[in-house]
Amino acid sequence: MKKENESRKNELWKQAYANLFSLYGDNPPEQCLSRLEEEKQALEKTDAVEVFAVLAKIREEAKRQNTMIVVIGTTASCFSAWLMGATAVNPLLPHYICSNCGRTEFVLDARDGFDLPPKKCSCGATLFREGHNIPYQGFVDAAQTGMRTFVYMSTAFKPIAANIVKDFYKNTAFVVPVKRDYAEPMGWEEYMVCPEPDHIPPLSADGTWETDCLEHTLWYEDETTFVFEPYPQLDYLEALCKTAQKSPPEPEALLRESILNSFYKEVCYGAPFITDKLPKNIPITCDVLMRIDGLCRSEGAWENNGADLVRYRIADFRDIPAFREDIWTEIEKVLSQHEYANSTTSLRVMKKVRKGRYFDWKDREEIENILLDFGFPGWYLLCLTKIKYLFPKAHCVEQLLVDLTCVWYRISFPKAFRGCMDLYKSVWDRRWELSPYKYVDESSLDSF
């Protein structure tokens, strides 16, 4: 099995390179080629490329079934995952791509590719807007000791996704269903991929591994696992597709100003604790909407922290760390300007802060002094000390696409939207009942 597995991994990496040349032309920009090569070098001894291939098959089948999936976590921070179709998130710097002639134009001063203005290529084709500036280092670090990949999907699509996993590994590994006491009430389904028979944990009579363990155990600390979570919003979206008899649009159709403003005003991520403290004239962009979502899902980043910095005009809202990758990006930018040799510094700070362990490292003061000497703002370092948890940006990008798709259906198919109104309200109630920031503006819902 091991030889077959290695052969398949090599073929999948070749596919990633073939997709690179197909999308970016025969001479792709250095940023694209170097990023893919760095990722391959870091990941080729892991099972990451196989996970990307499985996710790509699941996403492709979801599209055929007129539904969507959301890949959770840092998986989408990999350019190779995007090239293989595993995620809708292109993690490179913001840029334009021409699907006709392969022309690529990077825009270095843009915050997010989705916020680039519409543009035509010199060949006459419409340029696609891509790039969310997400470093891959956080994902590479996590992938070294097995991969536990979480995917949101509709309830009806879970058995289809499970069959795709089983079919992909049927000749190269053993797929073991996992039952956890805490996961079953939430409808989670988990599958562990065991490459060898002696990796299979003790199974119950029905062929599943029953465990109540939250942390990695001896049996799967180095194994690949897929966790499928039913997501009420995707159940709603699936019903909306059937009612409207229209498939979800491509991302380009969602980036209209009317859709962004409509979403911000009507639902606004259920987050008045953030939006009430924002400047009234702040432009409503994809970057701002994703930051609101990231701060909603984070802990300690906004209340008594970023909110005060914005209120007293010490910092711009868009400079407050809303995602874990923001830390890596900002620190790396400062260090690279001064040619600082320690390339692991940004990653180490990001790892500590995202888990609320900023003070839990011995050379913290030394790093702080270096950053301050390089002109790094003191308020930023103080902000990091108060953070207890930060969310990955890639998840917020995928979530934004789902949210904007719902708004697109409301605007384009109002009758179908009203026909699914009861389900819509229950979706938003369910989405925010798990959040400490419960809020549903019923008046805005009734006005649809």
SVG drawing of the C-alpha trace seen along z (x, -y; Angstrom):
<svg xmlns="http://www.w3.org/2000/svg" viewBox="-43 -59 63 66">
<polyline fill="none" stroke="black" stroke-width="0.4" points="0.0,0.0 2.8,-2.4 4.3,-2.3 0.8,-2.8 0.3,-5.7 3.6,-7.4 2.9,-7.0 -0.5,-8.6 0.9,-11.5 3.5,-12.2 0.7,-12.2 -1.4,-14.6 1.5,-17.0 2.0,-16.8 -1.7,-17.7 -1.2,-20.7 1.6,-22.0 -0.5,-21.3 -3.3,-23.4 -0.9,-26.2 0.2,-26.4 -3.4,-26.1 -4.5,-29.0 -1.5,-31.3 0.0,-30.5 3.1,-28.8 5.3,-31.3 3.5,-31.8 4.6,-34.7 7.4,-34.0 5.1,-34.5 2.9,-31.6 5.7,-29.2 7.8,-29.8 4.8,-29.5 3.8,-26.1 7.4,-24.9 7.8,-25.9 4.6,-24.2 5.5,-21.0 8.9,-20.9 7.2,-21.4 4.3,-19.0 5.5,-16.2 6.2,-13.9 2.7,-14.5 -0.7,-13.4 -1.8,-16.9 -2.0,-16.5 -4.3,-13.5 -6.5,-15.5 -6.7,-18.3 -7.7,-15.8 -10.5,-14.4 -11.8,-17.9 -11.7,-18.8 -13.9,-15.7 -16.3,-16.7 -16.5,-20.3 -17.0,-19.2 -19.8,-16.9 -21.4,-19.5 -21.5,-21.9 -23.2,-19.2 -25.7,-18.8 -26.4,-22.5 -25.1,-22.9 -21.9,-24.3 -19.3,-23.3 -17.1,-25.3 -13.6,-24.0 -12.8,-25.0 -9.4,-26.0 -6.1,-26.6 -6.3,-24.1 -7.4,-26.9 -4.2,-28.8 -2.4,-26.5 -2.0,-27.6 -1.8,-24.0 -5.2,-23.3 -6.7,-26.1 -5.0,-24.9 -6.5,-21.4 -10.0,-22.8 -10.1,-21.9 -11.0,-25.4 -12.4,-28.6 -9.7,-30.6 -6.7,-31.8 -4.1,-32.7 -1.7,-34.7 -1.4,-38.5 -4.4,-40.3 -4.2,-40.0 -6.1,-39.8 -6.1,-36.7 -7.2,-36.4 -8.8,-33.1 -8.3,-33.7 -4.6,-34.6 -3.2,-33.8 -2.2,-37.4 -1.7,-38.1 -1.4,-41.4 -0.6,-41.7 -1.8,-44.7 0.5,-45.1 -1.3,-47.9 -4.7,-46.1 -6.1,-44.5 -8.0,-41.8 -8.4,-40.5 -12.2,-40.5 -12.1,-44.3 -10.2,-45.0 -12.2,-47.1 -13.7,-45.2 -11.3,-45.3 -10.9,-44.1 -7.8,-42.4 -6.1,-43.8 -7.4,-40.8 -10.9,-41.8 -11.8,-39.2 -13.0,-40.1 -10.3,-39.6 -11.0,-37.5 -10.2,-39.0 -8.3,-36.7 -5.9,-36.7 -6.4,-37.0 -2.8,-37.4 -2.7,-34.3 0.6,-32.8 0.9,-29.0 3.3,-28.5 0.5,-28.0 -1.0,-25.1 2.4,-23.5 3.2,-23.4 -0.2,-21.7 0.1,-19.2 3.3,-17.6 1.5,-15.5 -1.6,-14.3 -4.4,-16.3 -7.9,-16.6 -9.9,-18.4 -13.3,-19.9 -15.9,-20.6 -19.3,-22.3 -22.0,-20.8 -25.7,-20.3 -27.2,-17.4 -28.3,-15.6 -24.8,-15.9 -23.0,-14.1 -23.4,-10.5 -22.4,-11.5 -19.1,-13.1 -18.5,-10.0 -18.7,-7.7 -16.2,-9.9 -13.7,-9.5 -14.2,-5.7 -13.9,-5.4 -10.7,-7.5 -8.9,-5.4 -10.4,-2.0 -7.2,-0.5 -4.5,-2.3 -5.8,-2.6 -8.5,-1.7 -11.3,-4.2 -12.6,-3.8 -15.8,-5.6 -15.3,-7.4 -18.0,-7.9 -17.5,-10.5 -19.9,-11.1 -19.7,-14.9 -20.0,-14.9 -23.0,-12.6 -25.6,-15.1 -24.3,-17.7 -24.6,-15.4 -20.9,-15.2 -19.5,-12.3 -15.8,-11.6 -13.7,-9.2 -10.1,-8.2 -7.8,-7.1 -5.4,-4.3 -2.6,-3.5 -1.8,-0.1 -3.8,2.6 -1.8,2.1 -2.9,-1.6 -6.5,-0.6 -7.8,-1.2 -10.0,1.2 -13.4,1.3 -16.9,2.0 -19.2,4.6 -20.5,2.3 -17.0,1.5 -16.6,-2.0 -14.1,-3.3 -16.0,-4.6 -14.1,-7.2 -14.8,-10.2 -11.3,-11.5 -11.0,-15.2 -7.3,-15.3 -5.2,-13.3 -4.6,-9.7 -2.0,-7.1 -4.1,-5.8 -4.6,-8.8 -2.1,-11.5 -0.4,-10.9 -3.4,-9.9 -5.6,-11.8 -9.2,-12.4 -12.2,-14.0 -15.0,-15.6 -18.2,-16.5 -20.4,-18.9 -24.1,-19.7 -24.5,-23.4 -28.0,-24.9 -27.1,-27.8 -26.2,-25.3 -29.4,-23.3 -31.2,-26.6 -29.1,-27.4 -29.8,-23.9 -33.5,-24.4 -33.2,-27.9 -31.5,-26.5 -34.3,-24.0 -37.0,-26.6 -35.4,-29.1 -34.3,-26.3 -31.0,-28.2 -27.4,-27.0 -25.2,-29.2 -23.3,-31.8 -19.5,-32.1 -17.8,-34.4 -17.4,-37.2 -21.2,-37.6 -21.3,-38.2 -18.8,-41.1 -21.2,-43.8 -21.5,-46.8 -25.2,-46.4 -24.8,-42.9 -22.1,-43.9 -24.1,-46.8 -27.3,-44.8 -25.6,-42.1 -24.0,-44.7 -27.3,-46.6 -29.7,-43.7 -27.8,-41.1 -24.3,-42.5 -23.0,-39.2 -25.2,-39.7 -22.5,-41.8 -23.6,-45.2 -21.0,-45.0 -18.5,-45.6 -20.4,-47.6 -21.8,-50.1 -18.2,-51.2 -17.1,-51.5 -16.7,-54.9 -20.0,-55.7 -18.2,-56.4 -16.2,-53.1 -16.3,-51.6 -18.2,-48.3 -15.7,-46.0 -15.1,-42.3 -12.1,-42.9 -14.2,-44.8 -17.0,-42.1 -14.4,-39.3 -12.8,-41.2 -16.1,-41.6 -16.7,-37.9 -13.1,-37.1 -13.6,-39.3 -16.9,-37.7 -15.3,-34.3 -12.2,-35.4 -11.8,-35.9 -10.2,-38.9 -9.4,-40.7 -12.1,-43.3 -13.8,-44.1 -11.5,-46.0 -8.9,-45.7 -9.3,-46.6 -12.6,-48.5 -10.7,-50.9 -8.0,-51.4 -10.5,-52.3 -12.7,-54.5 -9.7,-56.6 -8.4,-56.7 -5.1,-55.0 -5.5,-52.5 -7.7,-52.0 -10.2,-49.2 -8.6,-47.4 -5.3,-47.3 -6.7,-45.5 -5.6,-41.8 -8.8,-39.9 -7.2,-36.7 -4.2,-34.7 -2.5,-35.3 -2.6,-39.1 0.1,-38.7 2.4,-36.8 1.9,-39.2 2.5,-42.4 5.6,-41.1 7.1,-39.6 6.6,-42.9 8.6,-44.8 11.3,-42.1 11.8,-41.8 12.3,-45.5 15.2,-45.3 16.5,-42.0 16.2,-40.3 17.6,-36.8 15.3,-34.8 12.6,-33.7 10.7,-31.7 9.9,-34.7 6.6,-35.6 5.4,-32.0 6.3,-31.7 4.5,-34.9 1.4,-33.9 1.2,-30.4 1.5,-31.8 -1.0,-34.6 -3.7,-32.6 -3.9,-30.3 -3.8,-33.1 -0.3,-32.2 1.6,-35.3 3.5,-35.4 4.4,-31.7 7.8,-31.9 11.2,-32.6 12.5,-35.1 9.4,-37.2 11.0,-40.4 13.9,-40.1 11.6,-39.8 9.5,-42.7 12.6,-44.9 13.7,-44.0 10.3,-44.8 10.1,-48.2 13.6,-49.1 12.4,-48.4 9.5,-50.8 6.8,-48.3 3.9,-50.2 3.7,-49.6 -0.1,-49.5 0.0,-46.4 2.2,-44.5 -0.1,-45.5 -3.1,-44.3 -1.5,-40.9 -1.1,-40.4 -4.9,-40.5 -5.9,-38.1 -7.0,-34.6 -8.0,-33.1 -7.8,-34.1 -9.6,-32.6 -8.0,-31.6 -8.8,-34.0 -9.5,-31.3 -12.5,-30.1 -13.9,-33.7 -13.4,-34.0 -15.3,-30.8 -18.1,-31.9 -18.4,-35.2 -19.0,-33.5 -21.8,-31.5 -23.3,-34.6 -23.2,-36.7 -24.7,-33.8 -27.7,-33.9 -28.0,-37.7 -27.7,-37.2 -30.6,-34.8 -32.7,-37.2 -32.1,-40.0 -32.3,-37.9 -35.2,-35.5 -37.3,-37.3 -40.3,-34.9 -38.1,-31.9 -36.5,-33.7 -39.8,-34.4 -40.8,-30.8 -37.9,-29.7 -38.4,-32.4 -39.2,-30.2 -36.1,-28.1 -34.1,-31.3 -35.0,-32.7 -34.3,-29.4 -30.8,-29.3 -29.9,-32.7 -31.2,-31.9 -29.2,-28.6 -26.1,-30.3 -25.9,-32.9 -27.2,-30.8 -23.8,-29.3 -22.1,-32.7 -21.7,-35.0 -23.0,-37.8 -26.6,-36.7 -28.4,-39.1 -30.9,-38.7 -32.6,-41.9 -36.1,-40.5 -37.3,-43.8 -34.8,-43.4 -35.8,-39.8 -39.5,-40.7 -38.8,-43.4 -37.5,-40.9"/>
</svg>
